[in-house]
Amino acid sequence: MSNNGFEKVNSPANVLFASLIGTTIEFFDFYIYATAAVLVFPHLFFPSSDPTAAILQSLATFAIAFFARPVGSAVFGHYGDRIGRKATLVAALLTMGLSTVAIGLLPTYETIGALAPLLLALCRFGQGLGLGGEWGGAVLLATENAPPGKIAWYGCFPQLGAPLGFFLSGGIFLLLSEFMTDEQFFSYGWRIPFLASAVLVLVGLYVRLKITETPAFQKVIDEGERVKMPIAIVFREHGRMLVLGTVIALATFVLFYLMTVFALSWGTTALDYSRETFLVLQLFAVVFFAITIPVSALLADRYGRRITMILVSAAIILFGLLMAPLFAKDSLIGVTFFLSLGLALMGMTYGPLGTMLSELFPASIRYTGVSLTFNLGGIFGASLAPYAATWLATHYGLQYVGYYLAVSALLTLIALLLVGKPRHA
């Protein structure tokens, strides 16, 4: 994945910024839904007779996007491998952005009854569809333009969109909580982040439209290597890598959504922390997520993506076995340490993940392959994680949430051992 002659068209700064801004917008949109699914939607979009059921139903709509993401991977991956990375990335960003703005305009359960959660679920599906095509394309935009020896470093820039998007989403909800009464927030304030995402999408589109095609895909075009049905080739000829790549992404998804969605829900209900307090703790911890992404990328370029992720997966297993005592009531220091350590480990595994997955597939089917592995990992690792963790913690205690994480990381570790050295670096 060299950048032969690419500097004459796009500078490395333009490439990296375009990959970063897109994923920042996408994850901002995704996270404001995750936050609202805990704080807002149970109260406004579902019957209020059973608060626990409302929370679980809201978390179920949160899961819908993860089932939409592989569909987005197949659709956008097809065009990304047939038409090109640039045009597909623009379409994915528009799909995600329009779905997010629509959520900010939806009437509530009080206004239209059972139709409200159905419309919410439909918009959530649109979010997942767009993100299913966005992440893989952004990773390829970066890695397929990377100079030798810096592939993981370039590949970590779209990954930085995750902590930046989370920081922006958490920050805006914190500001709304600070400057609005609860009545104002639940009346109209919660809509502001969803509607404001329209501005971010316009910025992202402007940047994306200025980027030209990646050298790796241009080579595929020039040499006549494009395939008619990329997804068929992925399943028929690269099925083993598809399965192993999906399991490699598993621990990353479980860890992140336990540290964010589940932790916010459990912390503000069972542990009685205020919404404002817990959002501040999470925003502080996200700094460690952002810092460890480039650190892990540097280590991955020096020592190898696979070795780096094997060591981090072992650390996540240990964290899962020891997490329960840290996440406790009336222990701000313990909870802060718990969130910071968990999100630091998240950055360490997330930094090299995109590069690791992209190297499992040849350029002619790479958009489809990397998007499918990542988003299938989302189904098995993230879609039900907040729901499953809430159920485990309620019925068996927090230590079983830790066991859930440890088992996920163990499966990822086994997949990393089985996958071997990358074939398409």
N, C-alpha and C positions, 0 to 999 in steps of 0.2 A: 504494500500500500504506500507507494511513494507519491510525491507531489511534483513529478516531472513537468516543468514548465508552467505549473499552476499559478505561480506567483505573478505572472504577467496578467492574469485575469483577476484573481482574488488574493488578497494578502492573508497570511495565517490569522491575523487579528480578525479580519472579516469572517473567516470560516468559523473560528472559535466563538465569536460573539453570536453569530447566527445560530449555532448549535446550542449555545447557552440560553439565549433569549427565548427560543421556542419552548424548550423544556421548562424554563422558569414559568412561563405563562401557563403551559399545560398543567404543571403540578400545582400552581396557584389555584387554577380552576378546580382541580381535583380535590385539593385540601380544604378549600372553603366548603365544599360539599361535605367532606368528612367531619369538619368541625360543626357545621350546621346539623348534620345527622345526629349528633350527640346533644347539642344545645338547643336547637330550634325545632326541627321537623317533628320530633315526638309530640310536641305541644300543639303544633299548627296544622299538621297534615294527617293526623291519625286520631281516632276516638280517644277522649281523655279519661274514659272510665277505668282503665287499667294502665297506670304509668309504666310499669315494667314491660307489659306487652307492647306499648307504644314505642319504647326504646328499642326493643328487639325487632319490631317491624321496620323501624327507621334504619336500623343497621342492616336489615335484609335488603332494603333498596340500595344501600351503600354497596352491597355485594353484587348487585346487578351489573355494574360497570365492568367488573372483572370477568364476567361471562361474555360481555360485549367485546372486550379487548381482543380475544383471539379472532373474532369475526372481523374486527378492524385490521388485525394483522394480515388476515387472508386477503381482504379487499385491497387495502393500501399497499400491502406487500406485493401483490400481483402487479399493480401499476408502477410501484417503485422499481421492480425488476424488469418491467416491460418498457415503461415510458421514461423513467428517471427519478432520481432522488428529489430534485428540486420541486417539480410540479406536485408530486405526491405529498411532500411536506406542507406545501401551501394548503392543499385540500384538507389534510388532517387537522391543521390548525383552525381552519374555518369551521369544520364539523364540531370540534370541541368548543370553540368560542361561542357559536350560535346556541348550542345546547345549554351552556352555562348562563348566558344572558336570559334565555327563556325561563330558566328556573327562577330568576329574580322577578319575573312577571307573573308567575303562577298564582291563581286564587287558592285560598286555603280550604281546609275541610269544613270550616264553619260556613263558607260561602257556597261551595258546590258539592259538599259531601264526599262520597266515596270516589268521585272522579278525580279529586285532588291528588291522592296518593298514586293513582294510575298515571296521571300526567307527569308527576314527579319521577316515577319509575321510567317513563318513556324518555324524559330529558336525561336521566342518569344513564340510560342505555346509549344515548347520543354522545355523552361525555366519554364513556368507555370506548365507543367506536373510534372516536378521534384520537384518543390516547393510544389505542392499539396500533395506529399507524404512525404516530408522532415519534415515540421514543426510539424505535429502531432506525428510522430515517435520520434522526439527529445524531445518533451514535455513528452511523456510517458517514454522514457529512463530515464529522471530525476525523474518524480513524482512516477513512479512505483518502484523506488529504495529508495524513501525518508523515513526517520524514522518518527514515529508519531510526530505530532506537527510542522514539518518542510516541509510539502508538498509544500506550496506556495513558500517557500524559495528555495527549490530545483527546483521548476517549473519556477522560474524567470531566471535561468541561460540560458536556450535556448532563452528566451526573450531578454537577453542582446546581443544576436547576431544581433538584429536589429540595435541598435545604433552603435555597433562596425562595422558592415558591412557598414552602412551609412557613418561613419567617415572615413573608409578606402577608400570608393568609392569617396566621396567628396574630400578627401585629395589628391588622385592620380590625379583627374581632375584639382585640384588647382595647383598642381606641374607642370602638363603639360602646363597649361595656363601661368604659371610663366616663364618656361624655353623654351617655344617654341613660335615661331611667329604663328599668325593665319593661315598662309599658311601651315606651318609644321603640326599644330594641325589637320587641316581639311584634309591634304594629307595622313598622316599616324599615327599621334600621338593619335588620338581617339581610334585606334585599340589596343593600348598597354594594357589598363585595361582588355579588353576582353581576350586577349591572356595570360596575366599574371595570370588570374584566374586558369589556368591549374596547376600552382605550388601549389596554395592553395587547389585545389581539391585533389592532391596527398597527401598532409599533412592530409587532412580530412579523406581520405580513410585509411591511415596508422593507425590513431587513432581509427576509427570505427571498423576496422577489429580485433582489440585487445579486444573489448568489448564482453562479453557473454550476454546471454538472460536475460531479467528482471525477477525478482522473481514472479511478478503478472502473466506474461504470462506463465512462467514455471508451475505455479500452474494450469492454464487453461489446459495445455497439460497433466499434471499428473492426473488431475481429469476428463479428457475426455470431456471437455466442449467446444471444438472448434466447430464452426458451419460451414456448407458448404458454405452458401452465407451470409456473414456478412451484406452486404448492404441491402439485403431483410429484414433481422431482424431489422435493424435500421429503415427502412421506415415503416415496419408493426407494430412493437411493441414499437418503441421509436420516432414516428413521432412528437409528441408534443415537446419533448426535442430537436429534430433536428431543428424545427422552432424557438423555443425560443432561443436556442444557437446561431443560425444564426443572430437573431436580437440583441442578447447581444454583438456580435462582430461588429455590424454595426458602432457605433460611433467611435470605435477604428480605423477602416479603413478610414472613412471619414476624421477624424481629421488628421491622419498621412499624407495622400496624399494631403490634402490641405496645410499642413505645409511644405511639401517638393516639390513635383512636380509642383503643381499649384503656390505656392509662388515663386519658382525659375523662372517659365515661366513669371508670371505677373510682378515680381520684375525686371527682366532684359529686359522687353519690355515696358509695360505701365508705369512703374515707373522709367525707365531709369537708374537703377543701373547697374554697370559693372558686368560681369560674375564673375570676381575674388572677388569683394567686397561682392557680395551676397553669394558666396560659403563660404567665411570666416564667415559671419554672421550665416549661417546655421550650420557650423561646431561648432561654439561657442554654439549655442542653443542645439545641439545634446548632449552636455555634461549634460545638465539638464535632457534630456531624459534618459541617462544612469544612472544618480544618483537616479532618482525617481523610477526606476524599482525595485531595492532591497528595497527601503523604503516602497513602496506599498506592496511588498511581506511580509515584516515583519508585517505590519499592518493587512494584510489579514490573516496571521497565528494567530495573537492575537485576532482580532475582527471578523474575518470571511470574506471569499472572497466576498460574496454577499453584505454585508453591505458596505465594502470598495468601491466596484464598483458602488453601488447606490449613494454614496456621491460624487464620482468623476464624475459620469454622470451628476449630478445636476450642478457641477462646470463647466462642458463643455458646458452645455446649456447657462449659464451666460456668458462664454467666447465668444460663438458664437454671442450672442446679442450685445456684446460690442467691437467686434474685428475690425470693419471697420476703426475707427479713428486712430488706431495704425499702420495699414499697409498703410503708406502714403509716398508720394514722398518727397525727401529732408529731411527725418527725420530718420537718422541712429539709434538714441537712441530708437525712437518709434518702428521701425521695429525690432531691436534687442530684445526689451522687448516682442513684439508680438510673435516672433519666439520662444523665450526662454520659455514664459508662455505656449504657445500652446504645445510645445514638452515636457515640464514638466508634463502637464496634460496627454499627451500621455503616458508617462512612468507610471503614476499613474494608468491608466486604463489597460495598456498592461501587467504590472507586474503580476497581479493575473489572467489574462484572460485564459492562458493555463490551469492552475490548475482548474479554475472554469468550463471550458468546459469539461475537462477530467472527472470530477466528475458527469457529467450528464449521463454517460454510464457505463455498466458493462465491466469487463476486456475482455470478449470474443469478444466483438464488438467495443471496445474502440478506436482502431486505426482508424477504418472506421468512427465511429461517431464523434470523435473530429476533424478529418481532414475535414469531410464534413461540419460541422458547421462553422469552421474557414474559409474555402475557399468559401462556399456559401456567408458568410458575406463579403468576398472579392469581389464577383460579385456585390452585391447590394451596398456595401459601398465604394469600391475603384476603380473598373474598369472604371467607368464613372466619378468619382469625379473630376479629373483635367479638363476633357472636359466640364462637367456640370458647374463647377465653373468658367471656362473661359467664357462660354456662358453667365452665369448670370452676371458676373462682367462687361462684354462688353455691355450688353443690359440694365441692371438695376442698376448696381453699386455694390461695394464691400459689402454693408450691406446685400444684398440678398445672398451672399456667407455665411455670418454669420448666416442668417436665415436657410439656408440649413443645416449647421452644427448643429444648435440648434434643429431642427426637428429630425435629425438623433439621437442625444443624448437623446431626449425625448422618442423616440421609444425604445432605449436601456434601458432606465430607466423603462419603462412599462414592458418590458420583464423580467427584473431583479425582479420586484415586483411579477410577475406571476410565476416565475420558482420555488419558494419555496426553502427549504433547500436541499443541495446536498444529493443524495441517495447512491452514490457509492464512498464516500470519503475513 
